[in-house]
Amino acid sequence: MRHWLIAPLLLSAAMPALAAPKTSLPLNDGWQVRIDPADGTAIAAHRREAQWLRATVPGSVQQDLIAAKRVPDPYQGTNEGAIQWAGLAGWQYRRTIEVTPAMLARDHLDLVFDGIDTFATVSLNGQLLLKTDNAHRRWRIAAKPALHAGRNELVVTIASPIRTLQPLVLNNPNPLPGEYESFFGDEPKGKQTSPYIRKPKYHYGWDWGPRIVSSGLWRPVRLEAWDEARIDSFRVEQDALNQAEARLSARLDVVADAAVRTTVRATVTTPAGQAITVEQAVTLAAGHNAVSIPLTIADPQRWQPVGYGAQPLYRVDAALGADDKASRTIGLRTVELMRDGGGFGFRVNGTPIFAKGANLIPFDMFPARVTPERMRSILQGARDANMNTIRVWGGGYYLDDAFYDLADRMGLMVWQDFMFGGSVTPPDAAYRENVRIEADEQVSRLQSHPSIVLWAGNNEVLSGWENWSDRKAWKKAVGPDEQERIGTGMAVLFNQVLRDAVLTRSPGTPYWPGSPSANYEAPTDTDANGDRHFWDVWSGSKPVENYLDSCPRFMSEFGFQSMPNMSTIRGFAGPGALTAESPVMKAHQKFLAGAGNERLQMYLAERLRPARDFADMVYLTQVNQAQAITLGASHHRACRPVTMGSLYWQINDVWPSISWASIDYNGQWKLLHYAARRFFAPEAIVAEHRGAATRVVLVSDATTPTAAHWRLTGYDMTGRQLSTRDEAVTLAPLTATEVASVADDALFAGADAAASYGVAELVIDGKVASRTLVERRLPKDMAYPAPQLAARWHGRQVTITAGHLARAVMLDFGSVAAQPPDNGFDLLPGESLTIDVAAKASPAALAKALTLRTLAR
C-alpha cells in the first residue's frame, strides 16, 4: 500500500537518522557466457560455444560472439546470416560475488538489473530468485537470504525469444500480425513471435536494419545495500508557472521495511547557483510511501526550444535522512497541444512552435556500445541543421538519460514514443499489467526532462489496425468477436494504461495515443485531423511532386531513400567493383527485402540524368533524396498555420546501409542534411512552380517582425537576366505569407523551359538568408550547361568557382571520410564558395581525392 505524506516544514527537533547510507556495488565485470546446457540442439551445432567465454556487461551474447571471433561482424559484407543461430539458442551467464560479513550486516542486499533481454531466470547459489519477461523494465530482487560470506555464484539463464514463443504462435491459425518477416527461415511467413514479447522490435529486422534477435544483460547490474528505507523513484512536478514564481512538488516513492520517522530534504539549485532548501519530517509506514515536498522558485527562468530563447536548467537534490539520495535536472516550461479544428501542434511557453526535425531510430543494433559522444554528434547535427524537434520512434528502446540531457541543453524538443513498433498487441490483462509497470518506470525516469514535449502511445499500431490491408484480412479471418477483443485490448492499452502513466507520472506533458493518430476523434492518418505518415511518395512509387497536393495538420513521417557516402560504402563493401545489384549492396538494402535499389533507380530514371558510374549513381541518389524532402518540408512550412510540423524520416542509421537517413552510420552527412539546414532556416523563401506560375511564400519563425525584401529573377542558361521582381516586406512573426504568384510569361519572358530558371531569394540585413531555384522541367530535362567548376586549395580550405550555373554541387571525397560545412549547393554563374573541410586526411590527400559533381550531363 502507498501512503501519501506531506509533513510540517522546517523541523524544530532533530529526527533519528536511518541506519546507514545506501551503497551500490557494480556487477558489470567478471561475467562469462555459454550456450545453456539444457539446449542440446544448439550445443550439437556449436560445441565451442558450449564452453564459457568472456562476456561484456552491459552487452549481448551477439556482441560477445563477435568479440571472440566466433561469428563474423554482421555489419560487414554479407555476414548478417552467420549470426542468426545465436537468436535461436538459449544462453547462460555467470559470475561470482564476493560478500563480506559487513555486507551481510546490512538489512537489505538487493540485486538490481536495469535491463535483461528478455526471458530469463536468475539464480543465486542455486536458488531461483527471479523470472523476467520484459527487456524495457528494471528488475530488483531481495538477494540477502540467498547470500553467504565469501564467494557466491550468480547465474542468469536466458531463453531464445523465438523458441520460447513459437509453440504459441505455430499452434495458432491466425497469430497476431507483426512487423517485418524474417529473411532467414527461422520463423515461417505470417508466424511472427515479435508481437508477443516486450523487447526492442527492431531486433527482428526492419526496412532499414538487419535482423539480430539479441539476448543478454543489456543494462548495468549492481548489488544495493540499504537498511530501513530507500528512494525507489524521484520526480519533480511543475504545479504552476508564471512570471513571478514557479511552484514545484518533489515527489519521492520511498520503500521502508518498517515504520520509521525521518527527515526528507529537497534542494533546488538555480542556474546562478543559488540554493533553496526545504525539509520535512515524515513517518514512513512499512511498504511504499509517496512523499511530496513543495518548492517555490521566485523569478523563474523558462527553458525555451532552440531558436526561441535560452535553456536554463535547475538541479533538484533530494535526501532521505542520511540513508539515500537522488537528483534530477529540470527545466521550467509549459507545453500544450494545439488541437483546434483537428489541428496538431506544440505551444511552448505560450508560443506556437512549428516543429522542424526528423525521426530518430536506434543508434545501433547493440545499445550498449552507443556512447554519449555518438548521441551528441547526431543531436548536434540536428541543431546545426536548424531543427528543433526529434521524434524518438517506437520500435526501439527507451534511450539513456544522457540522450535527454543533451536534448535539454541543446533546446531540442523530443517527441517520445512508447516502445510499440507496429505489431498488433496481445489483449490479455497480464500483458497490459507488464506494460503498465514498464510505462510507470520509464515515465518516472524521464519526466524531469524539459525537452520531452509529448509522449505518444505507439508507432503505427492503431493506424495499421484501421487502414492496412493485411490487418483487414486478419480481422476478416478471425471474425467479429476476436476482432472486438483485440481492438478493445488495444484501446485500453493506448487510451487508458499509457495515458494514465503520463497523467500521473508526468502531468503537464501531453499524451497522444499513437502516431499517426486523431486521438480517437476521427479516422487516422488523414490530412484533416492529427498527425500523418505520408508514404505515397517512395513506398507508393508516386511522383515527388505529390508532396504539394495537400496541407496536413502535422507531418510526422515522410521520407525518401539514398545511398550513404562512398567512404561508408567502402567500409562495409570493400574495395571491389560495385553496382546497385551487387550482393553486398542488396544485403545492406532492407526495403522490399533487398529490392529497394530498384526503387532508387526508378526514381533516378524518372527525375535525373543517367549515372556515369557507381560513385556518380551514389551522388544522384543523394540529390534525389535532398530535392524530394526539400520539396515536401518547404511545402509544409508554407502551409503554416494549417500545418504545424514537418518531421522527415529519418535522421540516423542503425548500421551502414542504404536508407532514408540524412546522416549515415559513420556520422557522414548526406546531401539531405545540408539541404535541411537550408529548408529549415529560421526565415525562408518557398517558391513552388505549378501549372504556369510560381507561388512565392515567405516563412518566419521569429517572434518579432523582421524587415526584409524578396526577389524573384529569371535567367537563361547563359546567365542573361530575363526579368526580376524585388519588393520590400516586413515578415510577420510566426507566419507563412504568400506574397506573389508570378506567371511564367512574366518571369521567363517566353524563354525555353529547359533552358531557363528562376532564382528566389530572401534578403535580411543585406545578406541572402534563403535562396531556392525554380525550374519548369524535371532536372533530367533541363539543358544545364557545362558548369566550368574550378577548385583552389589553401591547406584544408578550398574555394569552388562556377563559370556557368552549377546545380547541386557535391564535393565528393570518395573513400576518404571528410565533412565539408556545406555541400549539395547551387552556384550561379561567376559565384564562388570557400569551404574548410574537416577530415583526418592530409590536405594533399583531400585535394587528390576530390571530385566535383553536378547535375550537368
N, C-alpha and C positions, 0 to 999 in steps of 0.2 A: 504494500500500500504506500502511496506517495503522500507526504504531509507537506502542506504549504506553510511556510514560516516567514512572517515579517515582524522582526523583533524591534524593541526600542533602540534608538540610535545612541552612540557615544556613551559607552558603558561607564558607570560610576564605580563599579567594583571589578577587581581582577577576576577573570574566569580561569578555571583549571585548564591547563594545556593538555592536548591529547598526547599519547604516549611518546611517539617519535615520528619524525618526518617520513613520508612515503619515499622509498628508494626504488630504483629501476635498474635491473641488470640486463644489458643487451645480450641476446642469444642469437646473434646473426652469424657467428663464425663457428667453425668446427663441425659443420654438417657433412654427412655423406648421403649418397642416394644409390639405390639399385632397383632393379625390377622387383616387384613384390613377389616373394617366394611362392605365394598362392597362385600366381599367374603362370601356369605351366606352359601355355601356348606361347606367350611372349618369350619365356626363357628358352624354349626349344629353338626359337628362331634367332635369338640374340643372347647367346650364352655369356659373352664377355660382360654384358650389361647386367647380368645376374650377380656380379661381384660389385662390392662397394666402390664407388668413385667419388671424387671430391664434388661437393655441391656448394653453390653460391646462394646465399640467402641475404636479402630478398632476391628472388630469381625464379627460374623454372627448370624443369627437367630438360627441356629442349636446349636451353642455354648451356647447361652442364654437358650435354652430349656434344654440342658444337665445340665447347672449350676443350673437351677431352679428345676431339677429333674422331669421335665415334660416328658422327654424321657430318656431311659437308655443309658449309654455310648455305642456308636456303635462299639467301639474298643474291647469291652468285649464280650466274649461268642458268641452267635448268634444273637446279638442285632441289626444288621445293618438294618433289615427290619422295625424296630419300628420307625425309624426316616424319612422314605421315604415321609410320608404325608407332612412334612414341605416344601419340594421342590415343592409341588403341590399347596401350599396356597399362597395367597397374604399377605403382611405384611406392617405394618405401624410403623415408628419410630417417636418419638417426643422428643423435649427438648426446654427449654426456653433460650433466650439470653438476658442478662441484658445490655442495651445500655445507655450510658451516653451522656449528651449534648456535652461533649468534643469529644466523638467518632463521633457524628453526624456533628461536625465542620470540620472533615476531608473531603477532596474532594471525596474520594472513600472508600467504605466499600464493600469488595468482600468476598463472601462465596467461599471457596475452598475445594473441595472434592478430595482427592488424589486417591480414588477408590470407586466406587459404583457398587455392584454386583446385577443386571445388568440393567434390565428395570425398571426405576424409574422416579417418578415425585417429584420435590422439591418445596414446598410451604412455604412462609413466611407470617405470619399473614393473611393466607387465600388467598394470591396472588400467582398464579402459576408462578414460575420463570424458571424452567428448566425441560427438559426431557432427560434422559440418555439411552444409548443403547450399552455401551462398558465398561466392567469391567477393561480393561487394560489402560484406559485413565484417565487423571486428568480433573476435571470439575471446571470451575470458573464462578461465577455469580456476576453481579453487583447488590448488595443487598441493597444499601443505599436508593433507592426510596421506598422500602417496609418496612424499619425500622422506628421505632419511639423511643423516650426516654422511658426508663422503660423496662418492660417485653415484649419480642417478642416470638412468638411461631414458631418454625421451625419444619416442618413435611416432612418426606420423605416416600413416599409410593412406595413399591417395588412389582412388579407383579411376579407371578410364571413364570420362564423362559420357563417351559414346556407348561403350559397352554396358554401362550401368543403366542407361535409359532405353537401349534398343529392344529389350523384351517388351516393354510397354508400348513402344512405337510400332514394332513389327507386327504385334498382335492386334493392332487397331486398324480396321479397314479404312478409316478416314482420320489419320492423325492430324494434329493442328498444323496449319500452313506455316512454313518457316520463312527463311530469307533466301540464301543462295545455295544451290545444290553443290555437292562435292564433285570435284573433277576426278577423284581418286578411287571411287568404288567402295569406300568404307561405309557409306550409307546409300541404300537404294533410292532412286529418284522418288520424290514425294514422301519420303520416310525420314524426315529430319528430326534429330533429337534436340536441336537448339531451343525450340520454343519452351521446353520443359525445365530448363536449368537457369539459375541465376549466376551467370558468368559473362564476361565480355563477349558480345555476339560476333564481333569482327574476327575472333579467333577461328570461326568456322568458314572464313573466306568472305570477301565482298567483291564488288566490281572494281575495286582499286587496290586490293590487298590479297596476300596469299592465305592459304588455309594452314594454320598451325594451332592445333587444338591443345593448348598448353595445360600442364599440371605443375603445381609447385607451391612453395611458400613464397608468395609474390610480394608480400609486405613484411615489415620488420616483426621480429619475435622478441619478447622480453619476459623477465620474471619480476613482478612487482611485489614489494614487501610493504605492508601497512598494518596499522593497529586498529584503532577504534572506528575510524571513518576515513573516507576518501572522496574526492571530487570525481564523479563519473562523467559529467559534461558541464560545460560552461558556455553560456550565451550572453550576449549583450543586446538587449532590445531597445529600440528607439520609440519612446512613448509619445513624444511631442517635439516639434522643432519649429522655432520661429526666430526672428532676428535677435531677440533678447536672450533666449536660452534654449538649451536642449535638455529634455528630461529623459533619462535612461533608466532601465532596470537591468542590473547584473543578476542573472539567474543561474543558480548552481543546482545541479542534480547531485545530491550527496547521499552516499551509501554508508550507513552505520550498522554495526553488528549488535548494538545495544543502545539504550537511552543514554545520552551524554550531553552535557551542557558545555558550550564552547563559544568562541568568538569568530565571526566571519568579517573579513575586511575587504573592501574594494577600493582601488586607487585608480583614478583617471589621470593620465599624463597628457597634457595638451601639446600641440605641435611646437609651442615655445618652451616646453619643458616644465611648465607649472604643474604641480601635483595636487590633486583633490582627493582626499581620503574620507571614507565613511566606514564606521564599524558598527556591528550589530551583535547582540547576544542572542544565541539561539539554543533551544533544547532539541536535540535530534532524537527521533524515535528509531527503533530498530527497523531496518529496511531502507527504502528510498525516501528521501526528503527533498522537497523543492524549496529552495531558499531564494528569496528575492531581496535585493538591496537597491533602494532608489538612489540615483545620482543626478546631479544638476550641473550643467556647464553653462556659464554665462558667456555671452558674446560668441556663440558658436561659429566656427568656420566650416563652410559646407564643402564637401567633396563634389567636384564637377567632372563631367565627362571631358575628355581631351577636346580642346577647341573651345570650351565654354568656361574655362577658369582653371584654378589650381586644384591639387589633390591633397589637401591637408589630412593627416591621419592622427588619430588618438590611440594611445595604448591604455588598455584596461587590465589591471592585475587583480587577481582575487586570491585570498589566503583563507584556509580553513584552520584556524588556530595556527599551530606550528606543524600541523600534520601533513598538509597538502596545499598545493598552489597551482594556479593556471593563469594564462594570459591570453588576450585577444587584441588584435589591431583592428580598429573600426574607422569608418568614415561617416560623417553626418550628411544625410541627403534624403530627399523624398522621391519616390518613384510611383507613377501610376500609369495604367494602360489607358490610352485614349480609344474609346470604343464607340463613339457617336456614329450612328447610322451604319453600323457594321465595320467601322474603321478599326485600325490596329496600329498603334504607335506608342512610343515612350514619351512621357512628360517627366523630366527630371528637374527637381527644384523649381517647378512651375514653368519650365521652358520646354516646348515641344522639340524633340530631337529627331532629325532624320537619321535613321540608323544606316551607317555606311560600313560594310565589312564583308566578312566571309565566314564560311563554316569550317570548323576545326575538327579533324578526325584524330585518332590517337597518334602520338608522335612515333611510335614504334610497335612492332608486334610483341616486343618484350618490354613492358613498362619499367622494369627495374633498371634498365640501362638508360633511361631518359634522364638527362642531367638538367639542373636549373639553367645552365648556360644554353642548352638547346631550346628550352622553352622560351628563354629570354630572346633568343635570336628570332624566333617566329613572331613573338608578340611585338618586338621592336620593329620587325618588318611590317607588321600590320599598322603600327603607329606611323611609321615613315611613309606608308602609302596613303596617309590621310584617312585611315579607317578609325572608327570609334566603337565598333561592335564586333564581337566574336561569338559565334554560336557553338557551344560545346555539344557536339552531336551525340545522340543517344545510343549508338551501337557499340560504344567503347567502355570506358570505366570512369569513375569519378576521379578527377585529377588530383595531384598532390597539392598541398597548401601553397607550395612555392609558386605554382601557376597563378593562383588567385592573388597572392601577394604582389606578383609582378603586374597583373592587370590593375590592381588597386593603385599602384604607384604610377602607372602609365596612363591612367584615366580611361582605360578601355572598358566599355560595358560588356558584360558577359550574359548571354542567353544560355542558361544551363538546362539541358535535358536531363530527366531521369533516364536510367540506362535500360531503355527498351528500343531495340533497333528496327523493328518492323514486323516481327512474327506475332501471330495471334497468341494471346496469353491463356494459361490454364484457368478454369473458372473456380477452382476449389478454394475454400476458406483458408486452408493451411498455406497455400501458395501466397495468398494475399497477406496473411499474417507475417510470413517471412519477408515479404516486400515492405510491410509496414515498419518492421524493425530496421531494415536497411535504410528506408527513407528517413526515419527519425534520426538515425545515427549520422547520415550524410548531411541532412539539412542542419542539424545541430553543429556539425563540424564546420560548415561553410557559411553559416548565416551572418557572421560578422563582417563579411567582405562587402564593401560598398559597391564593388564592381558588378556583383550579381544583381541584375535588374529584372530577371524573370526566371522562374522555374517552369519548365514545360514537361508534361507527363510522359511523352514518348515521341519517337520519330516514326511517323507514317503508319502506326498501328491502326489508328482509327480511320484515317483516310483510305488505307488499304482495305480494311474491312468493308468500307462503304463503296469503294469505287473499283477495286482491281478485279480483273476477270477471273483470276484463279480463286480469289476469295468468294466471288459469286458462285463459281462452280462448286466450291466446297460446301457452301451453305445449302445449295440445292441438293447435294449428295447426302448431307446429314439430316435434312428435314427441318421443319419449323421449330420443333421442341428443342433440339440440340442447338440450333442457331440462336434461339432466345436465351438458352442457358449460358452459352459462351458470350453472347453480346451483353447480357446483363452483368456477367462477371467482369468484363472489361469496363463497363460503365461504373461499377462500384469501385474498381481499382483506380481508374484515372479521374473520376469525378468526385470521389469521396476519400479514399485512403490517401492518395498522394496530395490531394488538395488540403486535407486536414493536416498532413505533415508540415506543409508550408504555412498554413494559417496559424498553427500552434507553435511551430519552432522558428519561424521567420516572418512574423507579422510585419506588414509593411512592404514585403516583396510580392509582386503579383504572381499568380499561378495561372497557367494556361494548360488545358487538358492534353494537348499534343501539338505536333507540327507536321502537316498543316491542320488547322482546326478553326471552327467557328464557335467554339465554346458551347456546343450543343444547341445553338440557336438557329442554325441554318445548315444547308449542305456544305460539306467540307471541300476545301481545295478549289475555290472559285474566286474570281476577281472581286466579288461583291461583298465578302464578309471574311474577316480574319486574315490569316496568312496563307501564302500559296507556295507550292512546289511546282515550278513550271518546267516540264521536260519534253514539250513538243519539239523544241529545238534540241538537237543531239540525239536523245534517246528515241524520239519520234521521227527523226530524219527530216524535220520541217526546215524551211529556209530560215536563216538567221534573222531576216527581216520580220519574222513573225513576232519578235520581241516588241515591235512597235504597235501591235494590234490592240493593246488594251492597257489600262492603268489598274493594276492590282492594288489592294489596300496595303499589303506588305509582302514583298517577295523574299521569302526566307530560304529558298533554294532555286537556283538555275545555274547551268554550267555547260562547259564546252571543253573537250579534251585537247591535249597537245603532248608531244614528246618532251622529255627533260633535256637539259643541255647535253652536248656531246661529251663533256668531261664525266658527267654522271653515267651516261650510257656506256662509255668505255669502262667505267668502274665495275659494272655488272656483266657486260657482254664480252669484254676482252678486245684485243686489237684487230681481229679479223674483219673481212668484208661483211657488210650488213645490208639487209633490205628490211622493209616493213614486215615481210613474211618470214624472216629468219626465225628459226625455232626459239632462240633466246629472246627475241623481241616479242613474239607471241606469248611466251611464258611470263613476261613482265607486263602483259596487257590483259587485264581481267574482265574488261567489258565484253559481254557476249561470249564468255568462255574462251577468250583469246582472239576472237574475230573482230575486236574493236578497231584494229588498224585499218580494216576495210572501211569503217565509218570515217576515220580520219581522211582516207584517200577519196572517199565520196565527196566530202565537203571541200577538199582541195580542188578536185576537178570542177566542182560547182562554182567556186569563188576565185581561185588564184591561178597563177601561171603554172606550167609544168615544172617539176623539180629537176635540177641538173644532175644531182647525185643524192646520196643518202643524207649527208650533212645539210644540203640545201632543203631537203624534204623536212628535216627536223626544224629548220628555221621557218619554213612555210606553215607547218602545223602551229607553231607558236604565234605567228602573225594572225592566223585564222582565229585562234583562241582569243587573242587580245582584241581583235576587231569585234568578234561576236559579243564578248562580255562588255566591252566599251559601249556598244550599241544598246544592250539591254540596261546596264546600270545608268547610263546617261538618260535614257528614256524614263526610267523610274524616278530619277531626280527631277526631271522636267514635269512629272505628273504630280509633284507636291502641290497641295496637301492631300489629294486623294490617296496617293502612295506615300508612305512614311518610312520605308525601309527597303534596302537592296543588299542582300547578303548572297554573294555568289558561292558556288560550290567548286572548289574548296581551296583553302589556303596552303595546306601542307600535305606531305606524303607519309605513309606508314612504312614504306620500303622503296627502293629505287624502282620506279615504274613509269609507265605511260598512263597518265591520269588527268584529272581535272585540276590538279594543284597549280597554284601560281608560284609557289616556292618548292623546289624539288627536295627529295630526301636528303641530299647533301647540303642543303641550305642555299643552293644557287637560285637566284631569281630568274623566272621565265619572263618573256616579254609582257605577259599579262600583268605581272606585279608592277612593272614600271608603268604600264598603262593605267593601273588602278590609282597610282599617285596622281595621274592627270585627271581621270574622270571623277575622282573623289575629292578634288581640290576644294577648299572652302568656298571659293567663288568660281563659278564655271560658266562657260557658254556652251549650250547644246544646240547643234544645227542638224535638223532631221530633214533629209530630202525625200519627199514622197510625191508621186504624181509629177507635176510640173512646177513645183515650188519648194523653197527651203524655209522651214519653220525655225525661227530663232527664239530660244528661251534662255533667260538669264537666271542663274541659281545662286542664292546666297545663304550660307549657314550662319552668317554674322548676326549678332543680336542687336546691332545698331545699323542705321542707314549707312551706305557706302557710296561715295562718289566714284563714278567710273564712266567710261564710254566704250561702246562696242562698234565693231566694224565688220563688214562682210564684203570681200573683194573677190572678183572673178579674174582668172588668169587663163591664158592659153599655155601650151607646153613649152613655148619659148620664153615664158616669164613675162610676156606682154600683158599689161593690165587691161581688162575688158570693161570693168565697172567697179565702183566702190560706193559703199554707204557707211557713213560714220556718224554716230549720234551719241551725245552726252546723255547720261542717265544716272539716277540715284537708285541704287539697289535697295529695295525694301528688305528689312531683316526677316530672316527665316521664311523665305518665299522662293517660288519659281514663277517667273513672269514672262509670258510670251510678249515679245516686243516687235516682232515683224513676221510677215510671211512674204518672201521675195520670189517673184515669178522667175522662171528660168530665162525668159527673154530679157528681163531687166538685169539679171546677174551675169549671164554669159553672152549676151549680145549676139545671139544666133550662132555661136561657135559650135563646132562639132563636139558632141557629148563625150566622145572618147578622148578628145584632145584638149579638154579644158577642165578646170577645177575651181572650187571656191575655197577661200580661207576665212574662217570666222574667228574673231579674236575679242577677248575681253581685256581691257586695259585699265589698271588701277595704279595710281601714283606714278604714271608714266611707264609702267612695266606691264608686259603681257602676262596676265595672271592665268589665262586659259586660252588654248588655241585648238581648233579642230578643222579638218579638211572636209569639204563637201564634194562628192562625186556622184555623177548621174548614171554611171555604169558600174558593174562589179569590177573589182580590181583586175580580173583576168582579161577584161575587155578594154581596159584603159591603155592608151598609147603612150606609156611612160617613156621619156627619153633616157638615153644613157646618162646616168647622174654625174659622171665625171668626178667621183669622190677622190679626195686626197687625204692622207693621214700623215701628220708631222708629230714626231715623238720628242719629248724632252723628259728623260727619265721615265717615270711611270705616268706621265701626263701626255695625252695625245689630243691633238686638235684635228677634227674632221671637218672638211670643207666640201661643199657641193657646188659643182658648176651649173647643174640643172636640178629640177625637182628630184629629190630622193625620198622615196616613200618607205617607211618602216625600216629605217637603217638599223642593222644589228651589228654590233661589234662581237664577232664570233671568234673565240679563242680555242676552238676545237677541244682537244683532250686536256688542255691547260685550264685548271679551275681559276676563274677570275671574276671579279664583281665590279663592273663599272657602275657609277652612280646614276647613269641614265642609259637607256637602250631602247631600241624599237621606235625611235623618234623620227619625225619628218624634218627634212631640211629644204627650205625654199632656195631658189637659185641664188648663189652667192653667199648663202649663210654658212657660218662656222659654229662649231660647238667644241669647247675644250673640256676634257674629262680626265679625272685622276682615277686610275684603275687600281683597285685593291686586289692583291694576289701574293702568294708566296713565291711565285716565279720571278725571275730577274727581269728587269726592263728589256734586255735583249731577247729573252725568251718570249716575252709578251709581244714584242714587235714582230718577231718571226712567226708567232702563232696566229696573229690577227688576220681574219678575213672579214672584209666589209660586205654585207649582204643587203640587197634592196629588192623591191618588187619588180624592178625593171627586168625585162626579158633578156 
